[in-house]
Amino acid sequence: MLEDVKVLSFTHYLQGPSAVQILGDLGADVIKIERPEGAYERHWSGGESFVGGESMFYLLAGRNQRSLALDVRSEEGKKIVWDLIERADVIVENFRPGVMERLGLGYEAASAVNPGIVYCSLTGYGSEGPYRDKPGQDLLIQALSGLAMQSGRADTPPTPVGSAVVDQHAAVWGALGVLAALHRRRTSGEGGKVDSNLFSAALDLQIEPLNYHLNGTDLYDRSASGISSRFHQAPYGVFATFDEWVCLSLNDMKTMGAVFDDAEMAEWTKDDQFRRREDVNSRIAQHLRTKSLAHWKTVFDERGVWYAPVNDYDAIEDDPQVAHNGSVLSFEHPRAGKVRVLAHPVKYDGQTPGINRIPPSLGEHTAEILRDLGRTEAEIDQLIDGKIVRTNSRA
């Protein structure tokens, strides 16, 4: 769908690489411009996860891209970058504000050379403002944005989400902004500047409770009984059964009373579910602890109860809906062997975009890209010998 779109990626960590991977999944020609020693994500991985010496942190957001290993601070390197900018449709970068300007590669300079360029900056807090120079990192933003204060029990510390949800949400907004700007360019012929930042993305993740607060609603305190939000009625949360865990959501008291053979509970109203929500949640918790998850699943299915087992990742791998949706795809890597990663989450005409290019080795496409720019083999060899560029064949 984006096969005629050329993207230059000056990205590292997760927010930026994930955003350009979305564009690459949709067919864009993404060129990852990275320093000769390689981007950060090639050398670090959560849980020390390296497969065949390859960082899983890199492999999970590196597909459908080409790698150009280049010293952008050198004059020769900058000439190559400018040749690419003249031919590009999109630039995506997620350095701290001011870094690209100091390199002479900021939006104003790029748009002067290529007025049709769509220039997307992914930052922690925005390209301007009082926080622009603060470190922008997922966990820090979860704390600052109030997101961490929405989770956890009353007697526990505020609880961040155990995944980089802010990074990923900001990446999706960045990719969406690029697509909107490209669509506008079809009629106007002009590019533009797109800004997506972690802080705004974290606020957007709280679209429901934060908007309630902004309009005068007093959110409930964090729950002592484990209600999993500060605005829902009970039951709403994770409960212990006799042997495992189960999640309940938005069930009426008549149904719950019948399930547990609790006549008093069956008489409780929706108002009780809000105003006495701790009592409701605690009462349900007492019932659930008496029998196994297998028992409750049978009863819940018969009664139409809204519930879900609380899966670990082993269960996710075996989940039939995960298999049906094609949520996990695999590819063969020359060093890591068989690698499994999460697929692009959207289907188009019933099909999920696949992997046209596995995550490239450092500088794998350097020579190819330079040839596309008209450089001769002698010129490419000179750039390699001068350590201006790096190829995987002459590392």
C-alpha positions in Angstrom: 0.0 0.0 0.0 3.0 2.3 0.5 5.3 0.8 -2.0 5.9 4.2 -3.6 6.9 5.9 -0.3 10.5 6.3 0.6 11.3 6.7 4.4 14.5 7.7 6.0 14.7 6.5 9.6 17.0 8.2 12.1 15.6 6.1 15.0 16.7 4.0 17.9 15.3 2.4 21.1 11.6 1.4 20.5 9.4 4.4 19.8 11.1 5.3 16.5 11.9 1.8 15.2 8.4 0.6 15.9 6.9 3.6 14.0 9.0 3.0 10.9 8.3 -0.8 11.1 4.6 0.0 10.8 5.3 2.0 7.6 7.6 -0.8 6.3 5.0 -3.4 7.0 2.7 -1.4 4.7 5.2 -1.5 1.9 7.3 1.7 2.4 11.0 1.5 1.5 12.5 2.3 4.9 16.2 3.0 5.0 17.5 2.8 8.6 20.4 5.2 8.9 22.6 4.2 11.8 26.0 5.0 13.1 28.9 2.7 11.9 28.9 0.9 15.3 25.2 0.2 15.1 22.1 1.6 16.8 21.5 1.2 20.5 18.9 -1.5 20.1 21.5 -3.8 18.4 23.5 -3.9 21.6 20.9 -4.1 24.4 17.9 -6.4 25.0 15.4 -6.7 27.8 16.0 -9.8 29.9 19.3 -10.2 28.2 17.5 -11.7 25.3 20.0 -12.5 22.6 19.3 -15.2 20.0 22.4 -16.5 18.2 24.1 -13.2 19.4 21.3 -11.1 17.9 19.4 -8.7 20.1 15.7 -9.6 20.3 15.1 -5.9 21.1 16.4 -5.1 17.6 14.7 -8.1 15.9 11.3 -7.3 17.2 11.1 -3.8 15.5 13.7 -4.1 12.7 11.8 -5.9 9.9 11.0 -4.5 6.4 13.8 -2.0 6.5 17.2 -1.6 4.8 20.3 -0.7 6.8 22.8 2.1 5.9 25.7 2.3 8.3 27.0 5.9 8.0 28.9 8.6 9.9 26.4 11.4 9.5 28.8 13.8 11.2 31.3 13.6 8.4 31.1 15.9 5.4 31.0 12.9 3.0 28.3 11.3 5.1 26.2 14.4 5.1 26.4 14.6 1.3 25.0 11.1 1.1 22.2 11.9 3.6 21.3 15.0 1.5 21.2 12.9 -1.6 18.7 10.7 0.1 16.6 13.5 1.5 16.2 15.0 -2.0 14.6 11.6 -3.0 12.7 10.9 0.2 9.0 11.2 1.0 9.3 10.9 4.8 11.9 11.4 7.5 11.3 9.9 11.0 13.6 10.7 13.9 13.5 10.2 17.6 16.6 11.9 18.9 16.2 14.5 21.7 15.0 17.9 20.5 17.8 19.9 18.9 20.0 17.0 17.9 18.9 16.8 14.2 19.2 20.6 14.0 22.8 20.5 15.4 23.6 18.0 12.7 22.1 20.4 10.1 19.3 17.9 9.3 16.4 19.5 11.0 12.9 20.1 9.5 13.6 23.6 8.3 16.8 22.5 6.4 15.2 19.4 5.0 12.0 21.1 3.8 14.0 23.9 2.1 15.7 21.2 0.0 12.6 19.0 -0.4 9.3 21.0 0.1 7.3 17.8 -0.1 9.1 16.0 2.7 6.9 14.8 5.6 9.2 15.1 8.7 8.1 13.2 11.8 9.8 13.9 15.2 9.1 11.4 18.0 10.1 12.9 21.3 9.5 12.5 25.0 7.5 15.6 25.7 7.3 17.5 22.4 9.7 19.5 20.3 9.2 22.6 22.4 8.1 23.4 26.0 9.5 23.3 29.5 10.2 19.6 29.5 11.7 19.4 26.1 15.2 18.5 27.4 14.2 16.1 30.1 14.9 12.4 29.5 11.8 10.8 27.8 11.5 7.2 28.7 8.4 4.9 29.0 8.5 4.2 32.7 9.2 7.8 33.6 6.3 9.0 31.5 4.0 6.5 33.1 4.8 8.1 36.4 4.7 11.7 35.3 1.4 11.3 33.3 -0.6 9.8 36.1 -0.9 6.5 34.4 0.9 4.6 37.2 -1.5 6.1 39.7 -4.4 4.4 38.1 -3.3 0.9 38.9 -2.4 -1.1 42.0 -4.3 -1.7 45.3 -4.8 0.9 48.0 -2.1 -0.6 50.2 0.5 -0.9 47.4 2.6 1.7 45.5 1.3 3.1 42.3 1.8 0.4 39.7 3.2 1.0 36.2 2.1 -1.2 33.3 4.7 -4.0 32.8 5.3 -3.3 29.2 6.4 -0.3 27.1 2.8 0.7 26.3 3.6 4.4 26.0 6.4 3.9 23.5 4.2 1.7 21.3 1.2 4.0 21.5 3.3 7.0 20.6 4.8 5.0 17.7 1.4 4.2 16.3 0.4 7.9 16.6 3.6 8.9 14.8 2.9 6.5 11.9 -0.7 7.7 11.8 0.5 11.3 11.6 2.8 10.4 8.7 0.0 8.8 6.8 -2.3 11.8 7.3 0.4 14.2 6.2 1.1 12.0 3.1 -2.6 12.0 2.3 -2.7 15.8 2.6 0.3 16.1 0.3 -1.6 14.3 -2.5 -3.7 17.5 -3.0 -1.5 20.3 -1.7 1.9 19.0 -2.9 3.4 20.2 0.3 4.9 18.2 3.1 4.8 19.1 6.7 6.0 18.5 10.3 4.5 15.7 12.4 5.2 15.6 16.1 4.3 12.6 18.3 5.5 12.4 21.9 5.4 10.0 24.8 3.8 12.4 27.2 0.8 13.1 25.0 0.5 9.5 24.1 0.4 8.5 27.8 -2.4 11.0 28.4 -4.3 9.6 25.4 -4.1 6.2 26.9 -6.1 7.6 29.8 -8.9 9.0 27.6 -11.6 7.7 29.9 -10.5 8.5 33.5 -8.7 11.7 32.7 -11.7 13.1 30.8 -14.0 12.2 33.7 -11.6 14.1 36.0 -11.4 17.1 33.7 -15.2 17.4 33.9 -15.6 17.3 37.6 -15.9 13.7 38.5 -14.1 12.5 41.6 -12.5 9.2 40.8 -12.5 6.6 43.5 -9.4 5.9 45.5 -7.3 2.9 44.4 -9.2 -0.1 45.5 -8.5 -2.2 48.6 -10.2 -5.2 47.2 -8.5 -5.1 43.8 -11.0 -3.3 41.6 -8.9 -2.6 38.5 -9.9 1.0 37.7 -10.8 4.1 39.7 -14.1 4.6 37.9 -15.8 1.3 37.1 -18.5 -0.4 39.2 -17.7 -3.8 40.9 -17.1 -6.5 40.0 -14.1 -5.4 37.9 -10.8 -7.0 38.3 -8.7 -10.1 38.9 -9.8 -12.6 41.5 -8.2 -15.7 43.0 -10.1 -19.0 42.5 -9.2 -22.1 44.5 -6.3 -22.9 42.2 -5.9 -20.1 39.6 -6.8 -16.5 38.6 -9.8 -15.2 36.8 -10.9 -11.7 35.6 -14.5 -10.5 35.9 -15.8 -7.4 34.1 -19.2 -5.5 34.1 -21.6 -8.2 35.3 -24.9 -7.4 36.8 -25.8 -8.4 40.4 -28.8 -10.6 39.4 -26.5 -12.8 37.3 -23.8 -12.8 40.0 -26.3 -13.7 42.7 -27.6 -16.7 40.6 -24.1 -17.8 39.8 -23.1 -17.9 43.5 -26.6 -18.9 44.8 -26.5 -15.7 46.9 -30.0 -14.2 47.3 -28.8 -11.0 48.9 -26.4 -10.3 46.2 -29.1 -10.8 43.6 -31.0 -7.9 45.1 -28.1 -5.4 44.9 -28.6 -2.7 42.3 -26.3 -0.9 39.8 -26.1 1.9 42.4 -24.9 -0.6 44.9 -22.2 -1.7 42.4 -20.9 1.9 42.4 -21.5 3.1 45.9 -20.7 -0.2 47.7 -18.2 -1.4 45.2 -15.7 -2.6 47.8 -18.4 -4.7 49.5 -19.5 -6.1 46.2 -15.9 -7.0 45.1 -15.0 -8.5 48.4 -18.2 -10.7 48.5 -17.5 -12.0 45.0 -13.9 -12.7 46.0 -15.1 -14.9 48.9 -17.3 -17.0 46.6 -14.6 -17.4 43.9 -12.0 -18.8 46.3 -14.1 -21.8 47.2 -13.9 -23.6 43.8 -11.5 -24.2 40.9 -11.2 -22.1 37.8 -12.4 -25.0 35.7 -15.6 -25.1 37.8 -16.2 -21.4 37.4 -15.5 -21.4 33.7 -18.3 -24.0 33.2 -20.7 -22.0 35.3 -19.8 -18.7 33.8 -20.2 -20.0 30.2 -23.7 -21.3 31.1 -24.7 -18.0 32.6 -23.2 -15.7 30.1 -20.8 -14.1 32.6 -18.1 -11.7 31.2 -14.9 -13.3 32.3 -11.4 -14.3 31.2 -8.7 -16.6 32.6 -5.6 -14.7 33.4 -3.1 -16.1 30.9 0.7 -16.2 31.2 2.7 -16.1 28.0 2.8 -19.9 27.7 -1.0 -19.9 27.5 -0.9 -17.1 25.0 1.3 -19.1 22.7 -1.3 -21.9 22.7 -4.4 -19.6 22.5 -6.6 -20.6 19.6 -7.6 -17.0 18.8 -3.9 -15.9 18.7 -3.4 -18.7 16.2 -6.5 -17.8 14.2 -5.6 -14.1 14.0 -2.0 -14.9 12.9 -0.7 -12.7 15.7 2.7 -14.5 15.8 4.8 -14.9 12.7 8.3 -16.4 12.2 11.2 -16.0 9.9 14.6 -17.6 9.4 17.6 -15.5 10.4 21.1 -16.4 9.2 22.5 -16.2 12.8 19.6 -16.4 15.1 17.8 -19.2 13.3 14.1 -19.4 13.6 12.8 -16.1 15.2 9.2 -15.6 16.2 7.8 -12.0 16.6 4.4 -10.3 16.9 2.8 -9.6 13.5 1.4 -6.4 12.2 -1.9 -6.3 14.1 -4.2 -5.1 11.3 -5.5 -7.2 8.4 -6.1 -5.7 5.0 -8.7 -7.5 2.8 -8.3 -10.4 5.1 -4.5 -10.5 4.9 -1.8 -9.6 7.5 1.3 -7.9 6.0 4.2 -10.2 6.2 8.0 -9.9 6.2 9.5 -8.8 3.0 12.9 -8.1 4.6 14.1 -9.7 7.8 15.8 -7.3 10.2 19.0 -6.4 8.4 22.5 -6.8 9.7 24.4 -3.6 10.3 25.2 -2.0 7.0 23.7 -4.8 5.0 22.3 -2.5 2.3 24.9 0.2 2.4 26.5 -0.6 -0.9 23.1 -1.2 -2.5 21.8 2.2 -1.4 24.9 4.0 -2.5 24.6 2.4 -5.9 21.0 3.6 -6.1 22.4 7.1 -5.5 24.8 6.7 -8.4 28.0 6.0 -6.5 30.6 3.9 -8.4 32.3 0.9 -6.9 35.5 2.8 -6.5 33.7 5.6 -4.7 32.0 3.1 -2.4 35.3 1.4 -1.6 36.8 4.8 -0.8 33.9 5.6 1.6 34.4 2.2 3.3 38.2 2.6 3.6 37.7 6.1 5.0 35.2 4.6 7.6 32.5 7.0 6.4 30.2 4.0 5.8 30.2 0.4 6.9 29.0 -2.7 5.1 28.4 -6.1 6.6 30.8 -7.7 4.2 33.7 -5.4 5.4 32.9 -4.9 9.1 
